[in-house]
Protein backbone atom coordinates (compact mmCIF):
# COMPACT_ATOMS: atom_id res chain seq x y z
CA UNK A 1 0.00 0.00 0.00
CA UNK A 2 2.84 2.46 0.76
CA UNK A 3 5.83 1.38 -1.32
CA UNK A 4 7.80 0.96 1.92
CA UNK A 5 9.40 -1.82 3.92
CA UNK A 6 7.42 -2.31 7.16
CA UNK A 7 10.12 -0.88 9.49
CA UNK A 8 10.04 2.45 7.63
CA UNK A 9 6.37 2.90 8.52
CA UNK A 10 6.72 1.54 12.04
CA UNK A 11 4.95 -1.81 11.65
CA UNK A 12 7.27 -4.57 12.83
CA UNK A 13 4.79 -7.33 13.66
CA UNK A 14 1.67 -8.99 12.34
CA UNK A 15 -1.38 -7.04 13.49
CA UNK A 16 -3.91 -9.02 15.53
CA UNK A 17 -7.56 -8.38 16.47
CA UNK A 18 -7.90 -5.36 18.73
CA UNK A 19 -4.31 -4.23 18.11
CA UNK A 20 -3.88 -0.60 19.12
CA UNK A 21 -1.49 -0.07 16.23
CA UNK A 22 -2.26 0.37 12.54
CA UNK A 23 -1.01 2.10 9.43
CA UNK A 24 -0.18 5.75 10.13
CA UNK A 25 -2.61 8.22 8.59
CA UNK A 26 0.43 10.22 7.46
CA UNK A 27 1.45 7.57 4.93
CA UNK A 28 0.71 8.04 1.23
CA UNK A 29 -1.03 4.95 -0.14
CA UNK A 30 -1.79 3.37 -3.49
CA UNK A 31 -5.55 4.14 -3.36
CA UNK A 32 -4.71 7.77 -2.60
CA UNK A 33 -2.51 7.76 -5.70
CA UNK A 34 -5.41 6.62 -7.87
CA UNK A 35 -7.96 8.83 -6.16
CA UNK A 36 -5.75 11.84 -6.89
CA UNK A 37 -5.87 10.84 -10.56
CA UNK A 38 -9.68 10.74 -10.58
CA UNK A 39 -10.17 7.00 -10.14
CA UNK A 40 -12.88 5.34 -8.07
CA UNK A 41 -11.26 3.01 -5.54
CA UNK A 42 -12.37 -0.08 -3.65
CA UNK A 43 -10.88 -2.88 -1.58
CA UNK A 44 -12.51 -6.29 -1.29
CA UNK A 45 -11.13 -8.96 1.06
CA UNK A 46 -8.36 -8.73 3.63
CA UNK A 47 -7.11 -5.30 4.73
CA UNK A 48 -4.79 -6.18 7.64
CA UNK A 49 -3.38 -2.71 8.28
CA UNK A 50 -5.35 -2.16 11.49
CA UNK A 51 -8.84 -3.19 12.59
CA UNK A 52 -9.76 -0.23 14.80
CA UNK A 53 -12.10 2.25 13.13
CA UNK A 54 -9.43 4.91 12.68
CA UNK A 55 -7.23 2.39 10.86
CA UNK A 56 -9.78 0.98 8.43
CA UNK A 57 -9.14 1.21 4.70
CA UNK A 58 -11.65 3.97 3.97
CA UNK A 59 -9.31 6.35 5.84
CA UNK A 60 -6.50 5.71 3.37
CA UNK A 61 -7.95 6.51 -0.04
CA UNK A 62 -10.43 3.69 -0.61
CA UNK A 63 -13.94 4.90 -1.38
CA UNK A 64 -15.47 1.65 -0.16
CA UNK A 65 -14.54 -1.58 1.60
CA UNK A 66 -16.04 -5.04 1.92
CA UNK A 67 -14.20 -7.80 3.72
CA UNK A 68 -12.33 -9.01 6.79
CA UNK A 69 -9.92 -6.58 8.51
CA UNK A 70 -7.32 -9.31 9.08
CA UNK A 71 -6.55 -12.95 8.23
CA UNK A 72 -9.38 -15.47 8.23
CA UNK A 73 -7.61 -17.60 10.87
CA UNK A 74 -7.75 -14.80 13.45
CA UNK A 75 -11.27 -15.51 14.59
CA UNK A 76 -13.26 -18.08 16.52
CA UNK A 77 -12.30 -21.65 15.68
CA UNK A 78 -12.96 -25.06 17.12
CA UNK A 79 -10.75 -25.61 20.16
CA UNK A 80 -10.15 -21.93 20.87
CA UNK A 81 -11.45 -20.58 24.15
CA UNK A 82 -9.67 -17.20 24.36
CA UNK A 83 -12.36 -15.02 22.78
CA UNK A 84 -10.59 -11.84 23.86
CA UNK A 85 -7.62 -12.71 21.64
CA UNK A 86 -9.72 -14.29 18.91
CA UNK A 87 -13.19 -12.69 18.80
CA UNK A 88 -15.71 -13.55 16.07
CA UNK A 89 -14.47 -12.60 12.60
CA UNK A 90 -16.02 -9.25 11.63
CA UNK A 91 -17.29 -8.82 8.07
CA UNK A 92 -17.10 -5.10 7.33
CA UNK A 93 -18.88 -2.98 4.74
CA UNK A 94 -17.54 0.56 4.53
CA UNK A 95 -16.45 1.08 8.12
CA UNK A 96 -19.23 -0.83 9.87
CA UNK A 97 -19.36 -4.46 10.99
CA UNK A 98 -22.34 -6.02 9.21
CA UNK A 99 -21.88 -9.64 10.28
CA UNK A 100 -20.03 -11.63 12.94
CA UNK A 101 -18.33 -14.91 12.04
CA UNK A 102 -19.59 -15.09 8.43
CA UNK A 103 -19.78 -18.45 6.67
CA UNK A 104 -16.36 -18.70 5.05
CA UNK A 105 -17.60 -21.16 2.42
CA UNK A 106 -19.63 -18.29 0.93
CA UNK A 107 -17.07 -15.48 1.18
CA UNK A 108 -15.38 -15.88 -2.20
CA UNK A 109 -18.73 -15.74 -3.99
CA UNK A 110 -19.81 -12.72 -1.95
CA UNK A 111 -16.46 -11.01 -2.55
CA UNK A 112 -16.67 -11.65 -6.28
CA UNK A 113 -20.21 -10.26 -6.42
CA UNK A 114 -19.02 -7.07 -4.71
CA UNK A 115 -16.14 -6.72 -7.20
CA UNK A 116 -18.51 -7.10 -10.14
CA UNK A 117 -20.98 -4.63 -8.61
CA UNK A 118 -18.15 -2.11 -8.19
CA UNK A 119 -17.07 -2.57 -11.82
CA UNK A 120 -20.63 -2.02 -13.02
CA UNK A 121 -21.01 1.15 -10.97
CA UNK A 122 -17.64 2.45 -12.24
CA UNK A 123 -18.25 1.81 -15.93
CA UNK A 124 -18.14 5.50 -16.86
CA UNK A 125 -14.92 6.36 -15.01
CA UNK A 126 -11.51 4.79 -14.33
CA UNK A 127 -11.26 2.59 -11.25
CA UNK A 128 -8.74 0.89 -8.98
CA UNK A 129 -9.94 -2.38 -7.44
CA UNK A 130 -7.79 -4.19 -4.89
CA UNK A 131 -9.12 -7.71 -4.36
CA UNK A 132 -7.30 -9.57 -1.57
CA UNK A 133 -8.57 -13.13 -2.01
CA UNK A 134 -9.27 -15.28 1.05
CA UNK A 135 -7.78 -18.41 -0.59
CA UNK A 136 -5.60 -20.32 0.04
CA UNK A 137 -4.94 -19.01 3.54
CA UNK A 138 -5.72 -21.40 6.37
CA UNK A 139 -8.31 -22.42 7.40
CA UNK A 140 -9.45 -23.74 4.02
CA UNK A 141 -13.14 -23.26 3.28
CA UNK A 142 -14.55 -23.63 -0.22
CA UNK A 143 -18.03 -23.66 -1.67
CA UNK A 144 -19.63 -27.12 -1.90
CA UNK A 145 -19.56 -27.39 -5.69
CA UNK A 146 -15.79 -26.89 -5.81
CA UNK A 147 -15.15 -29.29 -2.94
CA UNK A 148 -17.28 -31.93 -4.65
CA UNK A 149 -15.22 -31.79 -7.84
CA UNK A 150 -11.78 -31.39 -6.27
CA UNK A 151 -9.13 -34.08 -6.74
CA UNK A 152 -6.98 -32.49 -4.02
CA UNK A 153 -9.35 -31.93 -1.13
CA UNK A 154 -10.01 -28.48 0.32
CA UNK A 155 -6.80 -27.03 -1.13
CA UNK A 156 -7.68 -28.00 -4.70
CA UNK A 157 -11.23 -26.74 -4.19
CA UNK A 158 -9.98 -23.36 -2.95
CA UNK A 159 -7.65 -23.04 -5.93
CA UNK A 160 -10.48 -23.89 -8.32
CA UNK A 161 -12.73 -21.33 -6.63
CA UNK A 162 -10.03 -18.69 -7.02
CA UNK A 163 -9.83 -19.53 -10.73
CA UNK A 164 -13.61 -19.19 -10.98
CA UNK A 165 -13.53 -15.83 -9.20
CA UNK A 166 -10.89 -14.35 -11.49
CA UNK A 167 -12.71 -15.68 -14.57
CA UNK A 168 -15.98 -14.10 -13.40
CA UNK A 169 -14.33 -10.70 -12.99
CA UNK A 170 -12.58 -10.93 -16.37
CA UNK A 171 -15.91 -11.91 -17.96
CA UNK A 172 -17.53 -8.81 -16.48
CA UNK A 173 -14.75 -6.57 -17.82
CA UNK A 174 -15.27 -8.02 -21.30
CA UNK A 175 -19.05 -7.71 -21.03
CA UNK A 176 -18.67 -4.02 -20.14
CA UNK A 177 -16.26 -3.43 -23.03
CA UNK A 178 -13.42 -2.30 -20.77
CA UNK A 179 -11.21 -5.40 -20.73
CA UNK A 180 -8.68 -3.82 -23.11
CA UNK A 181 -8.55 -0.72 -20.90
CA UNK A 182 -7.81 -2.68 -17.72
CA UNK A 183 -4.44 -3.79 -16.35
CA UNK A 184 -4.92 -6.96 -14.29
CA UNK A 185 -2.20 -7.96 -11.80
CA UNK A 186 -2.39 -11.32 -10.04
CA UNK A 187 0.17 -12.38 -7.45
CA UNK A 188 0.63 -13.75 -3.92
CA UNK A 189 2.28 -12.45 -0.77
CA UNK A 190 4.39 -15.51 0.07
CA UNK A 191 5.41 -18.98 -1.03
CA UNK A 192 3.71 -22.26 -0.24
CA UNK A 193 3.67 -23.85 3.21
CA UNK A 194 4.67 -27.10 1.48
CA UNK A 195 1.48 -28.96 2.38
CA UNK A 196 -1.47 -30.23 0.32
CA UNK A 197 0.90 -31.25 -2.45
CA UNK A 198 2.03 -27.66 -3.09
CA UNK A 199 5.73 -27.05 -3.67
CA UNK A 200 8.12 -24.14 -4.16
CA UNK A 201 10.53 -26.34 -6.14
CA UNK A 202 13.18 -25.58 -7.36
CA UNK A 203 13.38 -22.77 -4.79
CA UNK A 204 14.62 -23.47 -1.26
CA UNK A 205 12.42 -22.73 1.73
CA UNK A 206 8.72 -22.17 2.34
CA UNK A 207 6.35 -19.70 3.97
CA UNK A 208 7.79 -18.21 7.20
CA UNK A 209 11.36 -18.39 5.82
CA UNK A 210 13.45 -15.76 4.05
CA UNK A 211 14.76 -18.24 1.49
CA UNK A 212 13.48 -17.65 -2.04
CA UNK A 213 10.84 -20.35 -1.62
CA UNK A 214 9.30 -18.29 1.14
CA UNK A 215 9.36 -14.91 -0.56
CA UNK A 216 9.64 -15.31 -4.33
CA UNK A 217 6.30 -15.78 -6.05
CA UNK A 218 5.00 -15.49 -9.61
CA UNK A 219 3.25 -12.37 -10.85
CA UNK A 220 0.88 -12.39 -13.80
CA UNK A 221 0.11 -9.17 -15.66
CA UNK A 222 -2.60 -9.04 -18.30
CA UNK A 223 -3.40 -5.97 -20.42
CA UNK A 224 -4.74 -6.81 -23.85
CA UNK A 225 -3.32 -4.62 -26.57
CA UNK A 226 -0.48 -3.43 -24.32
CA UNK A 227 1.24 -6.56 -22.95
CA UNK A 228 1.62 -9.34 -25.55
CA UNK A 229 0.51 -12.71 -24.21
CA UNK A 230 2.89 -15.59 -23.59
CA UNK A 231 5.89 -13.51 -22.54
CA UNK A 232 8.01 -14.37 -19.51
CA UNK A 233 9.92 -11.67 -17.62
CA UNK A 234 12.60 -13.07 -15.31
CA UNK A 235 13.45 -9.77 -13.61
CA UNK A 236 12.69 -9.61 -9.89
CA UNK A 237 10.53 -6.86 -8.45
CA UNK A 238 8.85 -6.47 -5.07
CA UNK A 239 5.30 -5.64 -4.05
CA UNK A 240 6.65 -2.33 -2.75
CA UNK A 241 7.62 -1.45 -6.33
CA UNK A 242 3.99 -1.45 -7.45
CA UNK A 243 3.16 2.00 -6.07
CA UNK A 244 5.94 3.89 -7.89
CA UNK A 245 5.52 1.76 -11.02
CA UNK A 246 1.78 2.38 -11.27
CA UNK A 247 2.34 6.04 -10.43
CA UNK A 248 4.66 6.25 -13.43
CA UNK A 249 2.12 4.44 -15.60
CA UNK A 250 -0.69 6.91 -14.87
CA UNK A 251 1.56 9.98 -14.70
CA UNK A 252 1.10 10.75 -11.03
CA UNK A 253 3.54 11.53 -8.21
CA UNK A 254 4.26 8.61 -5.83
CA UNK A 255 4.02 11.05 -2.93
CA UNK A 256 6.50 13.32 -1.20
CA UNK A 257 7.73 10.93 1.50
CA UNK A 258 10.77 8.71 1.03
CA UNK A 259 9.84 5.20 -0.05
CA UNK A 260 11.77 2.00 -0.74
CA UNK A 261 10.03 0.87 -3.92
CA UNK A 262 11.39 1.74 -7.34
CA UNK A 263 9.74 2.40 -10.70
CA UNK A 264 9.88 -0.86 -12.68
CA UNK A 265 7.80 0.28 -15.64
CA UNK A 266 10.70 -0.30 -18.04
CA UNK A 267 10.82 -4.03 -17.34
CA UNK A 268 7.11 -4.61 -17.83
CA UNK A 269 6.70 -6.63 -21.04
CA UNK A 270 5.62 -4.29 -23.85
C-alpha positions in Angstrom: 0.0 0.0 0.0 2.8 2.5 0.8 5.8 1.4 -1.3 7.8 1.0 1.9 9.4 -1.8 3.9 7.4 -2.3 7.2 10.1 -0.9 9.5 10.0 2.4 7.6 6.4 2.9 8.5 6.7 1.5 12.0 5.0 -1.8 11.6 7.3 -4.6 12.8 4.8 -7.3 13.7 1.7 -9.0 12.3 -1.4 -7.0 13.5 -3.9 -9.0 15.5 -7.6 -8.4 16.5 -7.9 -5.4 18.7 -4.3 -4.2 18.1 -3.9 -0.6 19.1 -1.5 -0.1 16.2 -2.3 0.4 12.5 -1.0 2.1 9.4 -0.2 5.7 10.1 -2.6 8.2 8.6 0.4 10.2 7.5 1.5 7.6 4.9 0.7 8.0 1.2 -1.0 5.0 -0.1 -1.8 3.4 -3.5 -5.5 4.1 -3.4 -4.7 7.8 -2.6 -2.5 7.8 -5.7 -5.4 6.6 -7.9 -8.0 8.8 -6.2 -5.8 11.8 -6.9 -5.9 10.8 -10.6 -9.7 10.7 -10.6 -10.2 7.0 -10.1 -12.9 5.3 -8.1 -11.3 3.0 -5.5 -12.4 -0.1 -3.7 -10.9 -2.9 -1.6 -12.5 -6.3 -1.3 -11.1 -9.0 1.1 -8.4 -8.7 3.6 -7.1 -5.3 4.7 -4.8 -6.2 7.6 -3.4 -2.7 8.3 -5.4 -2.2 11.5 -8.8 -3.2 12.6 -9.8 -0.2 14.8 -12.1 2.2 13.1 -9.4 4.9 12.7 -7.2 2.4 10.9 -9.8 1.0 8.4 -9.1 1.2 4.7 -11.6 4.0 4.0 -9.3 6.3 5.8 -6.5 5.7 3.4 -7.9 6.5 0.0 -10.4 3.7 -0.6 -13.9 4.9 -1.4 -15.5 1.7 -0.2 -14.5 -1.6 1.6 -16.0 -5.0 1.9 -14.2 -7.8 3.7 -12.3 -9.0 6.8 -9.9 -6.6 8.5 -7.3 -9.3 9.1 -6.5 -13.0 8.2 -9.4 -15.5 8.2 -7.6 -17.6 10.9 -7.7 -14.8 13.4 -11.3 -15.5 14.6 -13.3 -18.1 16.5 -12.3 -21.6 15.7 -13.0 -25.1 17.1 -10.7 -25.6 20.2 -10.2 -21.9 20.9 -11.4 -20.6 24.1 -9.7 -17.2 24.4 -12.4 -15.0 22.8 -10.6 -11.8 23.9 -7.6 -12.7 21.6 -9.7 -14.3 18.9 -13.2 -12.7 18.8 -15.7 -13.6 16.1 -14.5 -12.6 12.6 -16.0 -9.3 11.6 -17.3 -8.8 8.1 -17.1 -5.1 7.3 -18.9 -3.0 4.7 -17.5 0.6 4.5 -16.4 1.1 8.1 -19.2 -0.8 9.9 -19.4 -4.5 11.0 -22.3 -6.0 9.2 -21.9 -9.6 10.3 -20.0 -11.6 12.9 -18.3 -14.9 12.0 -19.6 -15.1 8.4 -19.8 -18.5 6.7 -16.4 -18.7 5.1 -17.6 -21.2 2.4 -19.6 -18.3 0.9 -17.1 -15.5 1.2 -15.4 -15.9 -2.2 -18.7 -15.7 -4.0 -19.8 -12.7 -1.9 -16.5 -11.0 -2.5 -16.7 -11.6 -6.3 -20.2 -10.3 -6.4 -19.0 -7.1 -4.7 -16.1 -6.7 -7.2 -18.5 -7.1 -10.1 -21.0 -4.6 -8.6 -18.2 -2.1 -8.2 -17.1 -2.6 -11.8 -20.6 -2.0 -13.0 -21.0 1.2 -11.0 -17.6 2.4 -12.2 -18.2 1.8 -15.9 -18.1 5.5 -16.9 -14.9 6.4 -15.0 -11.5 4.8 -14.3 -11.3 2.6 -11.3 -8.7 0.9 -9.0 -9.9 -2.4 -7.4 -7.8 -4.2 -4.9 -9.1 -7.7 -4.4 -7.3 -9.6 -1.6 -8.6 -13.1 -2.0 -9.3 -15.3 1.1 -7.8 -18.4 -0.6 -5.6 -20.3 0.0 -4.9 -19.0 3.5 -5.7 -21.4 6.4 -8.3 -22.4 7.4 -9.5 -23.7 4.0 -13.1 -23.3 3.3 -14.6 -23.6 -0.2 -18.0 -23.7 -1.7 -19.6 -27.1 -1.9 -19.6 -27.4 -5.7 -15.8 -26.9 -5.8 -15.1 -29.3 -2.9 -17.3 -31.9 -4.6 -15.2 -31.8 -7.8 -11.8 -31.4 -6.3 -9.1 -34.1 -6.7 -7.0 -32.5 -4.0 -9.4 -31.9 -1.1 -10.0 -28.5 0.3 -6.8 -27.0 -1.1 -7.7 -28.0 -4.7 -11.2 -26.7 -4.2 -10.0 -23.4 -3.0 -7.6 -23.0 -5.9 -10.5 -23.9 -8.3 -12.7 -21.3 -6.6 -10.0 -18.7 -7.0 -9.8 -19.5 -10.7 -13.6 -19.2 -11.0 -13.5 -15.8 -9.2 -10.9 -14.4 -11.5 -12.7 -15.7 -14.6 -16.0 -14.1 -13.4 -14.3 -10.7 -13.0 -12.6 -10.9 -16.4 -15.9 -11.9 -18.0 -17.5 -8.8 -16.5 -14.8 -6.6 -17.8 -15.3 -8.0 -21.3 -19.1 -7.7 -21.0 -18.7 -4.0 -20.1 -16.3 -3.4 -23.0 -13.4 -2.3 -20.8 -11.2 -5.4 -20.7 -8.7 -3.8 -23.1 -8.5 -0.7 -20.9 -7.8 -2.7 -17.7 -4.4 -3.8 -16.3 -4.9 -7.0 -14.3 -2.2 -8.0 -11.8 -2.4 -11.3 -10.0 0.2 -12.4 -7.5 0.6 -13.7 -3.9 2.3 -12.4 -0.8 4.4 -15.5 0.1 5.4 -19.0 -1.0 3.7 -22.3 -0.2 3.7 -23.9 3.2 4.7 -27.1 1.5 1.5 -29.0 2.4 -1.5 -30.2 0.3 0.9 -31.3 -2.5 2.0 -27.7 -3.1 5.7 -27.0 -3.7 8.1 -24.1 -4.2 10.5 -26.3 -6.1 13.2 -25.6 -7.4 13.4 -22.8 -4.8 14.6 -23.5 -1.3 12.4 -22.7 1.7 8.7 -22.2 2.3 6.4 -19.7 4.0 7.8 -18.2 7.2 11.4 -18.4 5.8 13.4 -15.8 4.1 14.8 -18.2 1.5 13.5 -17.7 -2.0 10.8 -20.3 -1.6 9.3 -18.3 1.1 9.4 -14.9 -0.6 9.6 -15.3 -4.3 6.3 -15.8 -6.1 5.0 -15.5 -9.6 3.3 -12.4 -10.8 0.9 -12.4 -13.8 0.1 -9.2 -15.7 -2.6 -9.0 -18.3 -3.4 -6.0 -20.4 -4.7 -6.8 -23.8 -3.3 -4.6 -26.6 -0.5 -3.4 -24.3 1.2 -6.6 -23.0 1.6 -9.3 -25.5 0.5 -12.7 -24.2 2.9 -15.6 -23.6 5.9 -13.5 -22.5 8.0 -14.4 -19.5 9.9 -11.7 -17.6 12.6 -13.1 -15.3 13.5 -9.8 -13.6 12.7 -9.6 -9.9 10.5 -6.9 -8.4 8.8 -6.5 -5.1 5.3 -5.6 -4.0 6.6 -2.3 -2.7 7.6 -1.5 -6.3 4.0 -1.5 -7.5 3.2 2.0 -6.1 5.9 3.9 -7.9 5.5 1.8 -11.0 1.8 2.4 -11.3 2.3 6.0 -10.4 4.7 6.2 -13.4 2.1 4.4 -15.6 -0.7 6.9 -14.9 1.6 10.0 -14.7 1.1 10.8 -11.0 3.5 11.5 -8.2 4.3 8.6 -5.8 4.0 11.0 -2.9 6.5 13.3 -1.2 7.7 10.9 1.5 10.8 8.7 1.0 9.8 5.2 -0.1 11.8 2.0 -0.7 10.0 0.9 -3.9 11.4 1.7 -7.3 9.7 2.4 -10.7 9.9 -0.9 -12.7 7.8 0.3 -15.6 10.7 -0.3 -18.0 10.8 -4.0 -17.3 7.1 -4.6 -17.8 6.7 -6.6 -21.0 5.6 -4.3 -23.8 
